[in-house]
Amino acid sequence: MLKSNRILFFVVAVLSAAMFFTNGCGKDVGTGKVTGVVTLNGAPLPNTTLNFATVDGQGLNSMGGTDSDGKYVLYYADGKTGAIPGKYKVTATNARPMEDIPESVPKKYLDFSTTDIEVEVKAGNNIIDVKLTSN
């Protein structure tokens, strides 16, 4: 009987810890759902990975990928949709070296130090279209 109580206590402790850490350390951080379309020179850009990194380097980054029509949805920790409200720099890439697919995103959008795309995510629904240009 004592052994089964220890096992039950252990299981409850592990599940409680898992819930605590997967829920942002027990507090609701409030997020904004982020969707949009990625274009290059006005044309939808399919199969592209986006990364939204916080401008101040604090907090969680968010990522998403475009479908065949250039539409995306952002995700952050543990596959949760959205992003924590704040300002972000946006990078994009669609190279797939393992599949011999070359990069078609202009070089300036590949790195946070060179991208000129900065956006703000607010609580609630956000439609943020990412417009890339070759110039």
Helices and strands as residue ranges (DSSP letters): H 2-22, E 32-40, E 43-44, E 49-54, E 62-65, E 71-73, E 75-76, G 77-79, E 80-81, E 86-93, G 97-99, G 107-109, E 118-121, E 124-127, E 130-132
